[in-house]
């Protein structure tokens, strides 16, 4: 691929999808050294591309927005390479060889989106950055626990991916009995659904950067198939992901252990944007049948592998009790 005059790194997905796609952006920028690169992503995630690219200037951002109402690719973008990792569907945009859409989900396959992204880039002559986790940690920090916290994530983008709350509460009790401090991490959706049981420590990070600091300082993490666990994996934080209807091969967070109920019918869906498993009771048996004892055993082993370091003087508190 001939070097463009500028590159636009574009993404419109959720937290987990963005971090699955992060190696794409690193690979593209490395392949075109010296080419001006710009970011067109959600403001809450832009900081994770700041070392690679600059914010989109307003005229460029307006041109990108105008594509959706145009019948042909804007001439103002003829000298640009727009790279957009997505999931299944290409956005409804005019055809152009300057728009590199990378599908992360292919019907009938449970391959990881990261693998599809790698293959698509290499088909365009762009090598994959094999050291993407090491580079992420060099830029944004690696696991350096300063607390006895084990972070519990009760929620996920789709409620049918969540481990039953009573299982998580029993796990929290087991962690506390073993000298670890369970801390529930709640986002706006979890707060609305009432997924934080009373009587336990809770924290509600206001930004993704706040979440990042919590993750790096904790001993370990546990949760369902959800975005924060992908961020934990990028930082090198150990933990356990509880999977049910979705495939660990496809969506498993890098570096984390995965626990399933081992049911023959799972996984039953590649995408969780709508209804699925209509014939199954709720909570789904593939999640309800995962015992807290198995998760507890793995978590305790992971949490005790690394000693706790002294916190840095300017490090904020990681959690507040209620």
C-alpha positions as CSV (number, residue, x, y, z in Angstrom):
1,X,0.0,0.0,0.0
2,X,1.4,3.4,-1.0
3,X,1.9,5.8,1.9
4,X,-1.0,8.3,2.3
5,X,-0.6,11.9,3.2
6,X,-2.5,11.4,6.4
7,X,-4.2,8.6,8.4
8,X,-7.4,8.7,10.3
9,X,-7.9,6.1,13.0
10,X,-11.6,5.7,13.4
11,X,-13.8,3.6,15.7
12,X,-17.4,3.8,16.9
13,X,-17.9,0.8,19.0
14,X,-18.1,0.1,22.8
15,X,-15.3,-0.1,25.3
16,X,-14.4,-3.8,24.8
17,X,-14.6,-3.5,21.0
18,X,-12.2,-0.6,21.1
19,X,-9.6,-2.3,23.1
20,X,-9.8,-5.4,20.9
21,X,-9.1,-3.1,18.0
22,X,-6.2,-1.2,19.7
23,X,-3.5,-3.3,18.1
24,X,-4.9,-2.3,14.7
25,X,-4.1,1.3,15.3
26,X,-0.6,0.6,16.6
27,X,0.1,-1.6,13.5
28,X,-1.1,1.1,11.0
29,X,0.8,3.9,12.6
30,X,4.0,1.9,12.8
31,X,3.7,0.9,9.1
32,X,3.5,4.6,8.0
33,X,6.2,6.3,10.1
34,X,6.3,10.1,9.6
35,X,2.7,10.2,8.2
36,X,0.4,12.5,10.1
37,X,-2.2,10.5,12.0
38,X,-5.5,11.7,13.5
39,X,-8.1,10.2,15.9
40,X,-11.8,9.9,15.3
41,X,-13.1,7.9,18.2
42,X,-15.3,8.5,21.3
43,X,-13.9,11.3,23.4
44,X,-13.8,9.0,26.5
45,X,-11.4,6.7,24.6
46,X,-9.3,9.2,22.7
47,X,-6.6,9.3,25.4
48,X,-5.7,5.7,24.5
49,X,-4.7,6.8,21.0
50,X,-3.0,10.1,22.1
51,X,0.5,8.6,21.9
52,X,-0.2,7.4,18.3
53,X,-2.2,10.2,16.7
54,X,-3.5,13.8,17.2
55,X,-7.1,14.8,17.6
56,X,-9.0,15.3,14.3
57,X,-9.0,19.0,13.3
58,X,-12.6,20.3,13.0
59,X,-12.5,20.6,9.1
60,X,-11.4,17.0,8.8
61,X,-14.0,15.8,11.3
62,X,-16.7,17.6,9.4
63,X,-15.6,15.9,6.2
64,X,-15.7,12.5,7.8
65,X,-19.2,13.2,9.0
66,X,-20.3,14.3,5.6
67,X,-19.5,10.9,4.1
68,X,-22.7,9.5,5.5
69,X,-24.8,11.8,3.4
70,X,-22.6,11.7,0.2
71,X,-23.0,9.5,-2.9
72,X,-19.3,9.6,-3.6
73,X,-16.2,9.6,-1.5
74,X,-15.2,13.2,-0.6
75,X,-12.3,14.5,-2.7
76,X,-11.0,16.1,0.5
77,X,-10.2,12.6,1.7
78,X,-8.4,11.4,-1.4
79,X,-5.0,11.8,0.2
80,X,-6.1,10.1,3.4
81,X,-6.3,6.5,4.6
82,X,-9.3,6.0,6.9
83,X,-8.9,2.9,9.0
84,X,-12.0,1.6,10.8
85,X,-12.1,-1.7,12.6
86,X,-15.6,-2.7,13.2
87,X,-17.6,-5.9,13.9
88,X,-19.8,-7.3,11.2
89,X,-21.3,-4.6,9.0
90,X,-19.5,-2.0,6.9
91,X,-21.0,1.5,7.5
92,X,-23.2,2.7,4.7
93,X,-20.5,4.9,3.0
94,X,-19.4,5.5,-0.6
95,X,-17.0,3.0,-2.0
96,X,-13.3,4.0,-1.9
97,X,-10.0,2.3,-1.7
98,X,-9.0,4.9,0.8
99,X,-11.5,3.5,3.3
100,X,-10.1,0.4,5.0
101,X,-12.9,-1.2,6.9
102,X,-11.8,-4.3,8.9
103,X,-14.6,-6.7,9.9
104,X,-14.1,-8.3,13.2
105,X,-16.9,-10.8,13.0
106,X,-17.5,-13.2,10.1
107,X,-20.8,-15.3,10.1
108,X,-20.2,-18.9,10.9
109,X,-16.8,-18.3,12.5
110,X,-15.9,-18.0,16.2
111,X,-12.4,-16.6,15.4
112,X,-11.3,-13.7,17.5
113,X,-11.9,-10.2,16.0
114,X,-8.2,-9.6,16.7
115,X,-7.3,-12.5,14.3
116,X,-9.6,-11.2,11.6
117,X,-8.0,-7.7,12.0
118,X,-4.6,-9.2,11.7
119,X,-5.4,-11.1,8.5
120,X,-7.1,-8.1,6.9
121,X,-4.1,-5.8,7.6
122,X,-1.6,-8.3,6.3
123,X,-3.7,-8.7,3.2
124,X,-3.1,-5.0,2.6
125,X,0.7,-5.3,3.3
126,X,0.5,-3.9,6.8
127,X,2.4,-6.1,9.4
128,X,0.7,-6.9,12.7
129,X,2.3,-5.4,15.8
130,X,3.0,-8.6,17.7
131,X,4.1,-6.7,20.8
132,X,0.8,-4.9,21.2
133,X,0.3,-5.8,24.8
134,X,3.9,-4.9,25.8
135,X,3.5,-1.6,24.0
136,X,0.2,-0.8,25.6
137,X,1.7,-1.4,29.0
138,X,4.8,0.7,28.2
139,X,2.5,3.6,27.2
140,X,-0.3,3.3,29.8
141,X,1.1,1.2,32.7
142,X,1.2,-2.5,33.7
143,X,-0.1,-4.4,36.6
144,X,1.5,-3.1,39.8
145,X,-0.8,-4.0,42.7
146,X,-0.8,-1.7,45.7
147,X,-3.9,-3.1,47.5
148,X,-5.5,-6.4,48.4
149,X,-8.5,-5.5,46.2
150,X,-10.1,-8.0,43.9
151,X,-12.4,-6.1,41.6
152,X,-15.8,-7.6,40.8
153,X,-17.6,-6.6,37.7
154,X,-21.3,-7.6,37.9
155,X,-22.4,-6.1,34.6
156,X,-22.0,-6.5,30.9
157,X,-23.2,-4.8,27.7
158,X,-26.0,-7.4,27.5
159,X,-27.7,-8.5,30.7
160,X,-27.8,-12.1,29.5
161,X,-24.0,-12.3,29.7
162,X,-23.9,-11.5,33.4
163,X,-23.1,-14.1,36.1
164,X,-26.0,-14.3,38.6
165,X,-25.5,-11.8,41.3
166,X,-25.9,-14.3,44.1
167,X,-23.0,-16.2,42.7
168,X,-20.9,-13.1,42.7
169,X,-22.0,-12.2,46.3
170,X,-20.9,-15.7,47.5
171,X,-17.6,-15.2,45.7
172,X,-17.1,-11.9,47.5
173,X,-17.7,-13.6,50.9
174,X,-15.2,-16.3,50.1
175,X,-12.6,-13.7,49.1
176,X,-13.1,-11.7,52.3
177,X,-12.7,-14.9,54.4
178,X,-9.3,-15.4,52.7
179,X,-8.0,-11.9,53.5
180,X,-8.7,-10.3,50.2
181,X,-10.9,-7.2,49.7
182,X,-13.8,-7.6,47.2
183,X,-14.7,-4.4,45.6
184,X,-17.7,-4.1,43.2
185,X,-17.0,-1.8,40.2
186,X,-20.2,-0.2,38.9
187,X,-20.8,1.8,35.7
188,X,-24.0,3.8,35.0
189,X,-25.8,0.7,33.6
190,X,-24.9,-1.4,36.6
191,X,-26.2,1.4,38.9
192,X,-29.4,1.6,37.0
193,X,-29.9,-2.2,37.2
194,X,-29.1,-2.3,40.9
195,X,-26.2,-4.7,40.5
196,X,-24.3,-3.5,43.5
197,X,-25.3,-5.5,46.6
198,X,-25.5,-3.6,49.8
199,X,-22.9,-4.2,52.5
200,X,-19.9,-4.5,50.2
201,X,-17.2,-2.1,49.0
202,X,-18.2,-0.3,45.8
203,X,-16.5,2.1,43.5
204,X,-17.9,4.0,40.5
205,X,-15.1,5.3,38.3
206,X,-16.0,8.4,36.4
207,X,-13.6,7.9,33.5
208,X,-11.9,5.1,31.6
209,X,-8.6,6.5,33.1
210,X,-10.0,6.1,36.6
211,X,-11.0,2.5,35.7
212,X,-7.5,1.9,34.4
213,X,-5.9,3.1,37.7
214,X,-8.2,0.8,39.7
215,X,-7.3,-2.2,37.6
216,X,-3.6,-1.7,37.7
217,X,-3.6,-1.3,41.5
218,X,-5.8,-4.4,42.2
219,X,-4.7,-7.9,42.9
220,X,-7.0,-9.5,40.4
221,X,-10.4,-9.0,38.6
222,X,-13.4,-11.1,37.9
223,X,-16.4,-10.5,35.7
224,X,-18.4,-11.7,32.7
225,X,-17.7,-11.1,29.0
226,X,-17.4,-7.3,29.3
227,X,-15.3,-4.3,28.2
228,X,-13.4,-3.7,31.5
229,X,-11.9,-7.1,31.4
230,X,-10.4,-6.4,28.0
231,X,-8.7,-3.3,29.5
232,X,-7.5,-5.4,32.4
233,X,-6.0,-7.9,30.0
234,X,-4.1,-5.1,28.2
235,X,-2.7,-3.9,31.4
236,X,-1.6,-7.4,32.4
237,X,-3.9,-7.7,35.3
238,X,-4.7,-11.3,36.2
239,X,-8.2,-12.5,36.6
240,X,-11.1,-14.8,35.7
241,X,-13.7,-14.2,33.1
242,X,-17.0,-16.1,33.4
243,X,-18.4,-17.0,30.0
244,X,-21.8,-18.5,29.1
245,X,-23.5,-17.8,25.8
246,X,-20.5,-16.3,24.0
247,X,-17.3,-17.9,22.9
248,X,-14.1,-17.5,25.0
249,X,-12.1,-18.2,21.8
250,X,-13.9,-15.3,20.1
251,X,-14.3,-12.8,22.9
252,X,-11.9,-13.9,25.7
253,X,-9.8,-11.1,27.3
254,X,-6.1,-11.5,26.6
255,X,-4.2,-13.0,29.5
256,X,-7.2,-13.8,31.7
257,X,-8.4,-17.3,32.8
258,X,-11.8,-18.3,31.5
259,X,-14.4,-20.4,33.4
260,X,-17.4,-21.9,31.7
261,X,-20.1,-24.4,32.8
262,X,-19.0,-26.7,29.9
263,X,-22.4,-27.0,28.4
264,X,-22.7,-28.6,25.0
265,X,-25.1,-25.8,23.7
266,X,-22.6,-23.0,24.6
267,X,-21.6,-20.8,22.9
268,X,-24.9,-20.1,21.2
269,X,-24.3,-16.6,19.8
270,X,-21.5,-14.7,18.1
271,X,-23.2,-11.3,18.6
272,X,-25.1,-10.1,21.7
273,X,-26.7,-6.9,20.4
274,X,-30.2,-8.4,20.4
275,X,-32.2,-11.3,21.7
276,X,-30.8,-14.8,21.7
277,X,-31.3,-18.2,23.5
278,X,-35.1,-17.5,23.5
279,X,-35.9,-21.1,24.7
280,X,-33.6,-20.9,27.7
281,X,-34.6,-19.8,31.3
282,X,-33.1,-16.7,32.8
283,X,-30.5,-16.5,34.2
284,X,-29.0,-18.7,31.5
285,X,-28.0,-22.1,32.8
286,X,-24.6,-21.8,31.0
287,X,-23.8,-19.0,33.5
288,X,-25.9,-20.1,36.5
289,X,-24.1,-23.5,36.5
290,X,-20.7,-21.9,37.0
291,X,-19.9,-22.5,40.7
292,X,-18.3,-19.7,42.8
293,X,-16.0,-22.4,44.3
294,X,-14.2,-22.9,41.0
295,X,-13.9,-19.2,40.4
296,X,-12.8,-18.6,44.0
297,X,-10.0,-21.2,43.8
298,X,-8.6,-19.7,40.6
299,X,-8.9,-16.1,41.8
300,X,-7.1,-16.7,45.1
301,X,-4.3,-18.5,43.3
302,X,-3.9,-15.6,40.9
303,X,-4.2,-12.9,43.6
304,X,-1.5,-14.4,45.7
305,X,1.1,-14.7,43.0
306,X,2.3,-11.1,43.1
307,X,3.2,-9.2,46.3
308,X,1.6,-5.8,47.0
309,X,3.9,-2.8,46.4
310,X,3.9,0.5,48.3
311,X,1.5,2.9,46.6
312,X,3.0,6.0,44.9
313,X,2.5,9.2,46.9
314,X,0.1,10.7,44.4
315,X,-1.9,7.6,43.7
316,X,-5.6,8.1,44.4
317,X,-7.6,5.8,46.6
318,X,-9.0,2.8,44.7
319,X,-12.3,2.3,46.4
320,X,-14.6,3.6,49.0
321,X,-16.7,1.5,51.4
322,X,-20.4,1.7,51.9
